[in-house]
Amino acid sequence: MKVKICGITNLDDALMASEAGADALGFVFYEKSHRYILPQKAKEIIKNLPPFVKTVGLFVNAEALEVDDICTFAGIDMAQIHFEANNEFFAQLKTPYIRVVRVACQEDIVKYKDDYILADAFVENYGGEGQRIALDWFDGIDCSKIILAGGLASQNLSELKGYNFYGVDVSSGVEISKGKKDHTKVREFIVNAKRL
């Protein structure tokens, strides 16, 4: 199972997560987030990362050109589109992307069953705020293209066994405070996810 550690704000956390086996690191380019990072700071962190660690930029209500410009400048591999963008937006986007589906009901999952998506719990604000999606909504669905986010922590990952999710994405579940990772929690999370 692939593991993304999101909300990276400093080099120490980024290197620790990489060494612990994270497949991807997430950088939040949404100014209203407590985990917001300036593109320049993200660039400085990314240039010090080991090879084969994918970098993902999270965007909310941004124009396609802005997403492309920031990703190119900072050295971001993929954009995480965390808002309801239209087809025109995706047609204009040059950066590889993953669509976030803010799941409010099972139909939200079924609608994108043929695409790679990141499924997060629907809340009024952007970001799952640690809310979980009801796991039974995934019953009978092929989850091999779904990255699950929202309310995950090392202690509850065992509940995902048998669903065959492509990956998991965590931020608040491995933090000491918003934007600062708990290194022990990150390591435990990655170990437990890789066992699934």
CYANA upper distance limits for C-alpha pairs under 8 A (distance plus 0.5 A):
  1 MET  CA    165 PHE  CA      7.63
  1 MET  CA    166 TYR  CA      6.29
  1 MET  CA    167 GLY  CA      5.56
  1 MET  CA    168 VAL  CA      7.96
  1 MET  CA    193 ALA  CA      6.94
  1 MET  CA    194 LYS  CA      6.02
  1 MET  CA    196 LEU  CA      7.31
  2 LYS  CA     22 ALA  CA      8.13
  2 LYS  CA     23 ASP  CA      6.42
  2 LYS  CA    166 TYR  CA      6.80
  2 LYS  CA    167 GLY  CA      4.74
  2 LYS  CA    168 VAL  CA      6.90
  2 LYS  CA    193 ALA  CA      8.40
  2 LYS  CA    194 LYS  CA      7.98
  3 VAL  CA     22 ALA  CA      5.90
  3 VAL  CA     23 ASP  CA      5.85
  3 VAL  CA     24 ALA  CA      6.97
  3 VAL  CA    167 GLY  CA      6.10
  3 VAL  CA    168 VAL  CA      5.69
  3 VAL  CA    169 ASP  CA      6.55
  3 VAL  CA    190 ILE  CA      7.15
  3 VAL  CA    193 ALA  CA      7.64
  3 VAL  CA    194 LYS  CA      8.43
  4 LYS  CA     22 ALA  CA      6.51
  4 LYS  CA     23 ASP  CA      6.42
  4 LYS  CA     24 ALA  CA      5.02
  4 LYS  CA     25 LEU  CA      6.03
  4 LYS  CA     26 GLY  CA      7.35
  4 LYS  CA    167 GLY  CA      8.09
  4 LYS  CA    168 VAL  CA      6.79
  4 LYS  CA    169 ASP  CA      5.18
  4 LYS  CA    170 VAL  CA      6.98
  5 ILE  CA     17 ALA  CA      7.69
  5 ILE  CA     22 ALA  CA      7.19
  5 ILE  CA     24 ALA  CA      6.93
  5 ILE  CA     25 LEU  CA      5.53
  5 ILE  CA     26 GLY  CA      6.52
  5 ILE  CA    169 ASP  CA      6.51
  5 ILE  CA    170 VAL  CA      5.83
  5 ILE  CA    171 SER  CA      6.53
  5 ILE  CA    186 VAL  CA      8.46
  6 CYS  CA     25 LEU  CA      6.14
  6 CYS  CA     26 GLY  CA      4.47
  6 CYS  CA     27 PHE  CA      6.84
  6 CYS  CA     28 VAL  CA      8.24
  6 CYS  CA    169 ASP  CA      7.26
  6 CYS  CA    170 VAL  CA      6.37
  6 CYS  CA    171 SER  CA      5.37
  7 GLY  CA     25 LEU  CA      8.40
  7 GLY  CA     26 GLY  CA      6.09
  7 GLY  CA     27 PHE  CA      5.90
  7 GLY  CA     28 VAL  CA      6.35
  7 GLY  CA     35 ARG  CA      5.87
  7 GLY  CA     36 TYR  CA      8.09
  7 GLY  CA    171 SER  CA      6.27
  7 GLY  CA    179 GLY  CA      6.38
  8 ILE  CA     13 ASP  CA      7.22
  8 ILE  CA     14 ALA  CA      6.81
  8 ILE  CA     25 LEU  CA      7.30
  8 ILE  CA     26 GLY  CA      6.48
  8 ILE  CA     27 PHE  CA      5.97
  8 ILE  CA     28 VAL  CA      8.13
  8 ILE  CA     35 ARG  CA      7.79
  8 ILE  CA    179 GLY  CA      6.96
  8 ILE  CA    180 LYS  CA      8.14
  8 ILE  CA    181 LYS  CA      8.45
  9 THR  CA     13 ASP  CA      8.04
  9 THR  CA     14 ALA  CA      8.40
  9 THR  CA     27 PHE  CA      7.68
  9 THR  CA     35 ARG  CA      7.12
  9 THR  CA     36 TYR  CA      8.01
  9 THR  CA     37 ILE  CA      6.52
  9 THR  CA     42 ALA  CA      8.03
  9 THR  CA    179 GLY  CA      6.33
  9 THR  CA    180 LYS  CA      7.66
 10 ASN  CA     14 ALA  CA      6.89
 10 ASN  CA     45 ILE  CA      7.37
 10 ASN  CA    180 LYS  CA      8.46
 11 LEU  CA     15 LEU  CA      6.55
 11 LEU  CA     45 ILE  CA      5.72
 11 LEU  CA     48 ASN  CA      8.38
 12 ASP  CA     16 MET  CA      6.66
 13 ASP  CA     17 ALA  CA      6.55
 13 ASP  CA    180 LYS  CA      7.92
 13 ASP  CA    181 LYS  CA      6.67
 13 ASP  CA    183 HIS  CA      7.87
 14 ALA  CA     18 SER  CA      6.66
 14 ALA  CA     25 LEU  CA      7.67
 14 ALA  CA     45 ILE  CA      7.87
 14 ALA  CA     49 LEU  CA      7.99
 15 LEU  CA     19 GLU  CA      6.57
 15 LEU  CA     49 LEU  CA      7.03
 16 MET  CA     20 ALA  CA      6.58
 16 MET  CA    183 HIS  CA      7.54
 17 ALA  CA     21 GLY  CA      6.99
 17 ALA  CA     22 ALA  CA      6.06
 17 ALA  CA     25 LEU  CA      8.39
 17 ALA  CA    183 HIS  CA      8.24
 17 ALA  CA    186 VAL  CA      7.20
 17 ALA  CA    187 ARG  CA      7.82
 18 SER  CA     22 ALA  CA      5.61
 18 SER  CA     23 ASP  CA      7.86
 18 SER  CA     24 ALA  CA      8.48
 18 SER  CA     25 LEU  CA      8.46
 18 SER  CA     49 LEU  CA      8.13
 18 SER  CA     50 PRO  CA      7.95
 18 SER  CA     53 VAL  CA      7.31
 20 ALA  CA    186 VAL  CA      8.23
 20 ALA  CA    187 ARG  CA      6.18
 20 ALA  CA    190 ILE  CA      7.53
 21 GLY  CA    190 ILE  CA      7.19
 22 ALA  CA     53 VAL  CA      7.82
 22 ALA  CA    190 ILE  CA      7.18
 23 ASP  CA     52 PHE  CA      8.31
 23 ASP  CA     53 VAL  CA      6.01
 23 ASP  CA     54 LYS  CA      6.77
 24 ALA  CA     53 VAL  CA      6.00
 24 ALA  CA     54 LYS  CA      4.97
 24 ALA  CA     55 THR  CA      6.04
 24 ALA  CA     56 VAL  CA      7.39
 25 LEU  CA     53 VAL  CA      7.82
 25 LEU  CA     54 LYS  CA      6.92
 25 LEU  CA     55 THR  CA      5.57
 25 LEU  CA     56 VAL  CA      6.57
 26 GLY  CA     55 THR  CA      6.57
 26 GLY  CA     56 VAL  CA      5.20
 26 GLY  CA     57 GLY  CA      6.31
 26 GLY  CA     58 LEU  CA      7.34
 27 PHE  CA     36 TYR  CA      8.02
 27 PHE  CA     37 ILE  CA      7.22
 27 PHE  CA     42 ALA  CA      7.51
 27 PHE  CA     55 THR  CA      8.10
 27 PHE  CA     56 VAL  CA      6.65
 27 PHE  CA     57 GLY  CA      5.39
 27 PHE  CA     58 LEU  CA      6.52
 28 VAL  CA     33 SER  CA      7.95
 28 VAL  CA     35 ARG  CA      6.64
 28 VAL  CA     36 TYR  CA      5.48
 28 VAL  CA     37 ILE  CA      6.47
 28 VAL  CA     57 GLY  CA      6.44
 28 VAL  CA     58 LEU  CA      5.25
 28 VAL  CA     59 PHE  CA      7.28
 29 PHE  CA     36 TYR  CA      6.04
 29 PHE  CA     37 ILE  CA      6.48
 29 PHE  CA     38 LEU  CA      7.51
 29 PHE  CA     39 PRO  CA      7.90
 29 PHE  CA     57 GLY  CA      7.08
 29 PHE  CA     58 LEU  CA      6.20
 29 PHE  CA     59 PHE  CA      6.06
 29 PHE  CA     60 VAL  CA      8.27
 30 TYR  CA     36 TYR  CA      6.21
 30 TYR  CA     58 LEU  CA      7.66
 30 TYR  CA     59 PHE  CA      6.32
 30 TYR  CA     60 VAL  CA      6.41
 31 GLU  CA     36 TYR  CA      5.96
 31 GLU  CA     37 ILE  CA      8.38
 32 LYS  CA     36 TYR  CA      7.65
 34 HIS  CA    178 LYS  CA      6.65
 34 HIS  CA    179 GLY  CA      7.20
 35 ARG  CA    178 LYS  CA      6.87
 35 ARG  CA    179 GLY  CA      5.32
 37 ILE  CA     41 LYS  CA      7.11
 37 ILE  CA     42 ALA  CA      6.99
 38 LEU  CA     42 ALA  CA      6.81
 39 PRO  CA     43 LYS  CA      6.57
 39 PRO  CA     70 ILE  CA      6.89
 39 PRO  CA     73 PHE  CA      7.87
 39 PRO  CA     74 ALA  CA      6.20
 40 GLN  CA     44 GLU  CA      6.91
 40 GLN  CA     74 ALA  CA      7.08
 41 LYS  CA     45 ILE  CA      6.90
 42 ALA  CA     46 ILE  CA      6.55
 42 ALA  CA     74 ALA  CA      6.53
 43 LYS  CA     47 LYS  CA      6.68
 43 LYS  CA     73 PHE  CA      7.71
 43 LYS  CA     74 ALA  CA      4.60
 43 LYS  CA     75 GLY  CA      6.75
 44 GLU  CA     48 ASN  CA      7.42
 44 GLU  CA     74 ALA  CA      8.38
 45 ILE  CA     49 LEU  CA      7.27
 46 ILE  CA     55 THR  CA      8.15
 46 ILE  CA     74 ALA  CA      7.87
 46 ILE  CA     75 GLY  CA      7.33
 46 ILE  CA     76 ILE  CA      8.44
 47 LYS  CA     75 GLY  CA      8.28
 49 LEU  CA     53 VAL  CA      7.83
 54 LYS  CA     77 ASP  CA      6.74
 54 LYS  CA     78 MET  CA      8.36
 55 THR  CA     75 GLY  CA      8.40
 55 THR  CA     76 ILE  CA      5.74
 55 THR  CA     77 ASP  CA      5.73
 55 THR  CA     78 MET  CA      7.01
 56 VAL  CA     76 ILE  CA      6.34
 56 VAL  CA     77 ASP  CA      6.46
 56 VAL  CA     78 MET  CA      5.32
 56 VAL  CA     79 ALA  CA      6.07
 56 VAL  CA     80 GLN  CA      6.93
 57 GLY  CA     71 CYS  CA      7.47
 57 GLY  CA     76 ILE  CA      6.76
 57 GLY  CA     77 ASP  CA      8.40
 57 GLY  CA     78 MET  CA      6.82
 57 GLY  CA     79 ALA  CA      5.32
 57 GLY  CA     80 GLN  CA      6.26
 58 LEU  CA     79 ALA  CA      6.52
 58 LEU  CA     80 GLN  CA      5.11
 58 LEU  CA     81 ILE  CA      6.80
 58 LEU  CA     82 HIS  CA      7.20
 59 PHE  CA     67 VAL  CA      7.71
 59 PHE  CA     79 ALA  CA      7.60
 59 PHE  CA     80 GLN  CA      6.64
 59 PHE  CA     81 ILE  CA      5.92
 59 PHE  CA     82 HIS  CA      6.30
 59 PHE  CA     83 PHE  CA      8.26
 60 VAL  CA     81 ILE  CA      7.11
 60 VAL  CA     82 HIS  CA      5.76
 60 VAL  CA     83 PHE  CA      6.03
 60 VAL  CA    126 TYR  CA      7.97
 61 ASN  CA     82 HIS  CA      8.34
 61 ASN  CA     83 PHE  CA      6.65
 61 ASN  CA     85 ALA  CA      8.41
 62 ALA  CA     66 GLU  CA      6.93
 62 ALA  CA     67 VAL  CA      7.10
 63 GLU  CA     67 VAL  CA      6.90
 63 GLU  CA     89 PHE  CA      7.90
 64 ALA  CA     68 ASP  CA      6.73
 64 ALA  CA     89 PHE  CA      6.40
 64 ALA  CA     90 PHE  CA      7.97
 64 ALA  CA     92 GLN  CA      6.63
 64 ALA  CA     93 LEU  CA      5.63
 65 LEU  CA     69 ASP  CA      6.53
 65 LEU  CA     92 GLN  CA      8.24
 65 LEU  CA     93 LEU  CA      7.54
 66 GLU  CA     70 ILE  CA      6.65
 67 VAL  CA     71 CYS  CA      6.61
 67 VAL  CA     79 ALA  CA      7.76
 67 VAL  CA     93 LEU  CA      8.18
 67 VAL  CA     95 THR  CA      8.21
 68 ASP  CA     72 THR  CA      6.51
 68 ASP  CA     93 LEU  CA      7.22
 68 ASP  CA     94 LYS  CA      6.84
 68 ASP  CA     95 THR  CA      6.26
 69 ASP  CA     73 PHE  CA      6.55
 70 ILE  CA     74 ALA  CA      6.45
 70 ILE  CA     76 ILE  CA      8.33
 71 CYS  CA     75 GLY  CA      6.18
 71 CYS  CA     76 ILE  CA      5.03
 71 CYS  CA     77 ASP  CA      7.55
 71 CYS  CA     78 MET  CA      8.01
 71 CYS  CA     79 ALA  CA      7.85
 71 CYS  CA     95 THR  CA      7.83
 72 THR  CA     76 ILE  CA      6.93
 77 ASP  CA     95 THR  CA      8.05
 77 ASP  CA     96 PRO  CA      7.65
 78 MET  CA     95 THR  CA      6.72
 78 MET  CA     96 PRO  CA      5.50
 78 MET  CA     97 TYR  CA      5.63
 78 MET  CA     98 ILE  CA      7.76
 79 ALA  CA     95 THR  CA      7.04
 79 ALA  CA     96 PRO  CA      6.79
 79 ALA  CA     97 TYR  CA      5.00
 79 ALA  CA     98 ILE  CA      6.82
 80 GLN  CA     97 TYR  CA      6.23
 80 GLN  CA     98 ILE  CA      5.51
 80 GLN  CA     99 ARG  CA      6.60
 80 GLN  CA    100 VAL  CA      7.22
 81 ILE  CA     85 ALA  CA      8.16
 81 ILE  CA     97 TYR  CA      7.41
 81 ILE  CA     98 ILE  CA      6.79
 81 ILE  CA     99 ARG  CA      5.63
 81 ILE  CA    100 VAL  CA      6.27
 82 HIS  CA     99 ARG  CA      7.32
 82 HIS  CA    100 VAL  CA      5.54
 82 HIS  CA    101 VAL  CA      8.06
 82 HIS  CA    126 TYR  CA      7.70
 82 HIS  CA    127 GLY  CA      8.35
 83 PHE  CA    100 VAL  CA      7.51
 83 PHE  CA    126 TYR  CA      8.20
 85 ALA  CA     89 PHE  CA      6.59
 85 ALA  CA     90 PHE  CA      7.84
 86 ASN  CA     90 PHE  CA      7.35
 87 ASN  CA     91 ALA  CA      6.62
 88 GLU  CA     92 GLN  CA      6.78
 89 PHE  CA     93 LEU  CA      6.79
 98 ILE  CA    116 TYR  CA      7.38
 98 ILE  CA    117 ILE  CA      6.43
 98 ILE  CA    118 LEU  CA      7.29
 99 ARG  CA    116 TYR  CA      8.06
 99 ARG  CA    117 ILE  CA      5.75
 99 ARG  CA    118 LEU  CA      6.69
100 VAL  CA    117 ILE  CA      6.38
100 VAL  CA    118 LEU  CA      5.16
100 VAL  CA    119 ALA  CA      6.40
100 VAL  CA    120 ASP  CA      7.42
101 VAL  CA    108 ASP  CA      7.67
101 VAL  CA    109 ILE  CA      8.04
101 VAL  CA    117 ILE  CA      7.20
101 VAL  CA    118 LEU  CA      6.60
101 VAL  CA    119 ALA  CA      5.49
101 VAL  CA    120 ASP  CA      6.70
102 ARG  CA    108 ASP  CA      8.23
102 ARG  CA    119 ALA  CA      6.71
102 ARG  CA    120 ASP  CA      5.55
102 ARG  CA    121 ALA  CA      5.92
102 ARG  CA    122 PHE  CA      5.02
102 ARG  CA    123 VAL  CA      8.19
103 VAL  CA    108 ASP  CA      6.04
103 VAL  CA    109 ILE  CA      7.27
103 VAL  CA    119 ALA  CA      6.89
103 VAL  CA    120 ASP  CA      6.42
103 VAL  CA    121 ALA  CA      5.56
103 VAL  CA    122 PHE  CA      5.52
103 VAL  CA    133 ILE  CA      7.59
104 ALA  CA    108 ASP  CA      7.23
104 ALA  CA    121 ALA  CA      7.18
104 ALA  CA    122 PHE  CA      5.72
105 CYS  CA    109 ILE  CA      8.05
105 CYS  CA    137 TRP  CA      8.03
106 GLN  CA    110 VAL  CA      7.07
106 GLN  CA    137 TRP  CA      5.62
106 GLN  CA    138 PHE  CA      7.90
107 GLU  CA    111 LYS  CA      6.53
108 ASP  CA    112 TYR  CA      7.78
109 ILE  CA    113 LYS  CA      6.88
109 ILE  CA    119 ALA  CA      8.05
109 ILE  CA    138 PHE  CA      8.33
110 VAL  CA    141 ILE  CA      8.13
112 TYR  CA    116 TYR  CA      8.33
112 TYR  CA    117 ILE  CA      7.83
113 LYS  CA    141 ILE  CA      8.30
113 LYS  CA    142 ASP  CA      7.89
113 LYS  CA    145 LYS  CA      8.30
114 ASP  CA    145 LYS  CA      8.16
115 ASP  CA    145 LYS  CA      7.05
116 TYR  CA    145 LYS  CA      5.11
116 TYR  CA    146 ILE  CA      6.35
116 TYR  CA    147 ILE  CA      8.28
117 ILE  CA    145 LYS  CA      7.07
117 ILE  CA    146 ILE  CA      5.75
117 ILE  CA    147 ILE  CA      6.73
118 LEU  CA    146 ILE  CA      6.32
118 LEU  CA    147 ILE  CA      5.04
118 LEU  CA    148 LEU  CA      6.44
118 LEU  CA    149 ALA  CA      7.44
119 ALA  CA    146 ILE  CA      7.15
119 ALA  CA    147 ILE  CA      6.59
119 ALA  CA    148 LEU  CA      5.64
119 ALA  CA    149 ALA  CA      6.45
120 ASP  CA    127 GLY  CA      8.11
120 ASP  CA    128 GLY  CA      6.38
120 ASP  CA    132 ARG  CA      8.08
120 ASP  CA    133 ILE  CA      7.47
120 ASP  CA    148 LEU  CA      7.00
120 ASP  CA    149 ALA  CA      5.38
120 ASP  CA    150 GLY  CA      5.89
121 ALA  CA    128 GLY  CA      5.64
121 ALA  CA    131 GLN  CA      6.33
121 ALA  CA    132 ARG  CA      6.17
121 ALA  CA    133 ILE  CA      5.68
121 ALA  CA    149 ALA  CA      7.93
121 ALA  CA    150 GLY  CA      6.36
122 PHE  CA    128 GLY  CA      6.83
123 VAL  CA    127 GLY  CA      7.80
123 VAL  CA    128 GLY  CA      6.56
123 VAL  CA    129 GLU  CA      7.97
123 VAL  CA    131 GLN  CA      8.43
128 GLY  CA    132 ARG  CA      8.13
128 GLY  CA    149 ALA  CA      8.14
128 GLY  CA    150 GLY  CA      5.80
128 GLY  CA    151 GLY  CA      8.07
129 GLU  CA    150 GLY  CA      7.62
129 GLU  CA    151 GLY  CA      8.06
129 GLU  CA    172 SER  CA      8.37
130 GLY  CA    150 GLY  CA      5.60
130 GLY  CA    151 GLY  CA      4.50
130 GLY  CA    152 LEU  CA      7.89
130 GLY  CA    172 SER  CA      7.12
130 GLY  CA    173 GLY  CA      7.90
131 GLN  CA    150 GLY  CA      5.73
131 GLN  CA    151 GLY  CA      5.42
132 ARG  CA    149 ALA  CA      8.18
132 ARG  CA    150 GLY  CA      5.37
132 ARG  CA    151 GLY  CA      5.30
132 ARG  CA    152 LEU  CA      7.90
133 ILE  CA    137 TRP  CA      8.23
133 ILE  CA    150 GLY  CA      7.48
134 ALA  CA    138 PHE  CA      8.41
135 LEU  CA    139 ASP  CA      7.80
135 LEU  CA    160 LEU  CA      8.42
138 PHE  CA    142 ASP  CA      8.43
138 PHE  CA    143 CYS  CA      7.76
138 PHE  CA    163 TYR  CA      8.08
139 ASP  CA    163 TYR  CA      8.31
142 ASP  CA    163 TYR  CA      8.42
142 ASP  CA    164 ASN  CA      8.32
143 CYS  CA    163 TYR  CA      6.80
143 CYS  CA    164 ASN  CA      6.25
143 CYS  CA    165 PHE  CA      5.32
143 CYS  CA    166 TYR  CA      7.28
144 SER  CA    164 ASN  CA      6.13
144 SER  CA    165 PHE  CA      5.48
144 SER  CA    166 TYR  CA      5.28
145 LYS  CA    165 PHE  CA      7.30
145 LYS  CA    166 TYR  CA      5.84
146 ILE  CA    165 PHE  CA      6.02
146 ILE  CA    166 TYR  CA      5.84
146 ILE  CA    167 GLY  CA      7.23
147 ILE  CA    165 PHE  CA      6.70
147 ILE  CA    166 TYR  CA      5.99
147 ILE  CA    167 GLY  CA      4.91
147 ILE  CA    168 VAL  CA      5.63
147 ILE  CA    169 ASP  CA      7.23
148 LEU  CA    165 PHE  CA      7.50
148 LEU  CA    167 GLY  CA      6.82
148 LEU  CA    168 VAL  CA      5.25
148 LEU  CA    169 ASP  CA      6.59
149 ALA  CA    168 VAL  CA      6.41
149 ALA  CA    169 ASP  CA      5.32
149 ALA  CA    170 VAL  CA      6.70
150 GLY  CA    169 ASP  CA      8.13
150 GLY  CA    170 VAL  CA      7.59
151 GLY  CA    170 VAL  CA      8.28
151 GLY  CA    172 SER  CA      8.29
151 GLY  CA    173 GLY  CA      7.13
152 LEU  CA    156 ASN  CA      6.98
152 LEU  CA    157 LEU  CA      7.26
152 LEU  CA    169 ASP  CA      8.33
152 LEU  CA    170 VAL  CA      6.69
152 LEU  CA    173 GLY  CA      6.38
153 ALA  CA    157 LEU  CA      6.97
153 ALA  CA    170 VAL  CA      7.89
153 ALA  CA    173 GLY  CA      5.34
153 ALA  CA    174 VAL  CA      7.28
153 ALA  CA    189 PHE  CA      6.93
154 SER  CA    173 GLY  CA      8.39
154 SER  CA    185 LYS  CA      7.65
154 SER  CA    188 GLU  CA      6.52
154 SER  CA    189 PHE  CA      4.80
154 SER  CA    190 ILE  CA      8.33
154 SER  CA    192 ASN  CA      6.71
154 SER  CA    193 ALA  CA      8.12
156 ASN  CA    160 LEU  CA      8.37
157 LEU  CA    161 LYS  CA      8.08
157 LEU  CA    189 PHE  CA      8.48
157 LEU  CA    192 ASN  CA      7.29
157 LEU  CA    193 ALA  CA      6.98
158 SER  CA    192 ASN  CA      8.16
158 SER  CA    196 LEU  CA      7.77
160 LEU  CA    164 ASN  CA      8.21
160 LEU  CA    165 PHE  CA      8.31
160 LEU  CA    196 LEU  CA      8.13
161 LYS  CA    196 LEU  CA      6.28
168 VAL  CA    193 ALA  CA      8.13
170 VAL  CA    174 VAL  CA      7.50
171 SER  CA    175 GLU  CA      7.33
172 SER  CA    178 LYS  CA      7.41
173 GLY  CA    185 LYS  CA      8.45
174 VAL  CA    181 LYS  CA      6.33
174 VAL  CA    182 ASP  CA      6.14
174 VAL  CA    183 HIS  CA      8.24
174 VAL  CA    185 LYS  CA      5.61
174 VAL  CA    186 VAL  CA      5.92
174 VAL  CA    189 PHE  CA      8.09
175 GLU  CA    179 GLY  CA      7.60
175 GLU  CA    180 LYS  CA      6.14
175 GLU  CA    181 LYS  CA      4.66
175 GLU  CA    182 ASP  CA      5.39
175 GLU  CA    185 LYS  CA      8.03
176 ILE  CA    180 LYS  CA      6.29
176 ILE  CA    181 LYS  CA      6.11
176 ILE  CA    182 ASP  CA      5.61
177 SER  CA    181 LYS  CA      7.66
181 LYS  CA    185 LYS  CA      8.42
181 LYS  CA    186 VAL  CA      7.69
182 ASP  CA    186 VAL  CA      6.74
183 HIS  CA    187 ARG  CA      6.76
184 THR  CA    188 GLU  CA      6.70
185 LYS  CA    189 PHE  CA      6.46
186 VAL  CA    190 ILE  CA      6.75
187 ARG  CA    191 VAL  CA      6.72
188 GLU  CA    192 ASN  CA      6.57
189 PHE  CA    193 ALA  CA      6.55
190 ILE  CA    194 LYS  CA      6.58
191 VAL  CA    195 ARG  CA      6.96
192 ASN  CA    196 LEU  CA      7.48
